[in-house]
Amino acid sequence: MTQMRKKTRLEHDLIGDMPIPLSAYYGIHSLRAVENFPITGTTIARSPDLIIALAAIKEAAAQANFELGRLDGDRCAAIVAACHEIRAGALHDQFIVDPIQGGAGTSTNMNANEVIANRALELLGFERGTYAELHPNEHVNCGQSTNDVYPTALKLAALSAIKRLLSAMAILRSAFADKADEFADILKMGRTQLQDAVPMTLGQEFGTYALMLAEDEARLAEASLLIKEINLGGTAIGTGITSHPRYAALVRERLSNIVGEDLITAPNLIEATQDCGAFVQLSGVLKRIAVKLSKVCNDLRLLSSGPRSGFNEINLPPRQAGSSIMPGKVNPVIPEVVNQVAFEVIGNDITITMAAEAGQLQLNAFEPIIFHSLERSLSHLTAACLTLERNCVRGITANREPLRAQVERSIGIVTALNPYIGYQFATEVAVEAHSSGQGVYDIILSRGLMTREHLDTVLQPDLLARPLEILELQVPHGHPPA
């Protein structure tokens, strides 16, 4: 027992007493959560954005409460100093609770309160656990509730992750744009429903991918604006009970200065405390990004298929051996991994939707799983964009000659002749080309539908992939001459 006392300190809560390691900065609330929620096998220490956000909130709260006369100068200074250390990366290993937890995030909030309190006690010259001098609830959590601290922290953490994703998307967009320039002069067949349609350039195809990303960057930036609205100051259910009347405005101002964001206090804190709409909106945008990225990767896999018995239009850079049994086989592993990230993000969106819908009355108890899902979507999409850019898109090459040959022998170029010979004759030419194996060019000439000069003018390959003023040519009316 003597040895146990030397290695532990005894803490008390409403459930009873529990020994806490003397070396620990966390306390009894955190340790109970570890026992209660052994879910993921990980801890919130793996979410540095969240820990830094919690420390920023506690720092802002201490400053506001000091200015309002609710916290003395020594305690405020110690809390602020402890928060500075945590925001700089210290003590993250002391955040020990599972990210998925009951209690609407109370365990996470208390983990932060305890770590900050015990570090602040050290800075004041006291031993950890001497809460009579500085208490996790009375002082670190002064004027606060989990129900306004936790969702605010989730939003700050999401804002940091959104910035990284936007940066990664811009890098990937630039790679597609560069390929669009590189492939601007390469003619190919466009396809609809996997069937030959009309000519386009490979540059146009890759330029589309760049534009798709640009559009989603704009949507993600819009969604981040909603994330900047916080309910800090609402305390338990949004009424602001136990906080100073000026606290909400003051803590928002201090927090904005600390994190460098123009945060907004929600106009109705009761509504904001129970509403998870901003998270649902953000998740929807992430799903949109995932769906479109997956579609692009489907295209890359299809265009590079073969190489001898597939499309064989482009070459993806070889990254690893593709088979344990088939020598020489190389698979499109980078697009495949991005596809899988997309599937995960879509699944996360369903989780977030169900969790947001399951809220009851003045609080949603399921914000832990909402954030856990959002964080994975944001971080995995970021990694997916970067690996797609670095390990795939930058190294794509085009098979110019096969692409050109496909256009020249394609029936699809007959579409360009519609304005000159009409849909009926164009259809007859297409059917004959398909059944006979002859080229469209030769059939047009043999039927006397157009002269060689006119045909060469209309079917200039470099003009087929863009709008062109219809040439005034003399074309036959009715059936062509025998």
Secondary structure as GFF3:
##gff-version 3
##sequence-region A 1 482
A	DSSP	alpha_helix	2	7	.	.	.	ID=ss1
A	DSSP	beta_strand	8	13	.	.	.	ID=ss2
A	DSSP	beta_strand	16	21	.	.	.	ID=ss3
A	DSSP	alpha_helix	28	36	.	.	.	ID=ss4
A	DSSP	three_ten_helix	44	46	.	.	.	ID=ss5
A	DSSP	alpha_helix	48	67	.	.	.	ID=ss6
A	DSSP	alpha_helix	73	87	.	.	.	ID=ss7
A	DSSP	three_ten_helix	92	94	.	.	.	ID=ss8
A	DSSP	alpha_helix	106	123	.	.	.	ID=ss9
A	DSSP	pi_helix	136	140	.	.	.	ID=ss10
A	DSSP	alpha_helix	146	182	.	.	.	ID=ss11
A	DSSP	beta_strand	187	192	.	.	.	ID=ss12
A	DSSP	beta_strand	195	201	.	.	.	ID=ss13
A	DSSP	alpha_helix	202	227	.	.	.	ID=ss14
A	DSSP	beta_strand	229	230	.	.	.	ID=ss15
A	DSSP	alpha_helix	247	259	.	.	.	ID=ss16
A	DSSP	beta_strand	264	265	.	.	.	ID=ss17
A	DSSP	alpha_helix	269	274	.	.	.	ID=ss18
A	DSSP	alpha_helix	277	303	.	.	.	ID=ss19
A	DSSP	beta_strand	314	315	.	.	.	ID=ss20
A	DSSP	alpha_helix	333	357	.	.	.	ID=ss21
A	DSSP	alpha_helix	367	391	.	.	.	ID=ss22
A	DSSP	three_ten_helix	393	395	.	.	.	ID=ss23
A	DSSP	beta_strand	397	398	.	.	.	ID=ss24
A	DSSP	alpha_helix	400	409	.	.	.	ID=ss25
A	DSSP	three_ten_helix	411	417	.	.	.	ID=ss26
A	DSSP	alpha_helix	418	436	.	.	.	ID=ss27
A	DSSP	alpha_helix	440	447	.	.	.	ID=ss28
A	DSSP	alpha_helix	452	458	.	.	.	ID=ss29
A	DSSP	three_ten_helix	461	463	.	.	.	ID=ss30
###
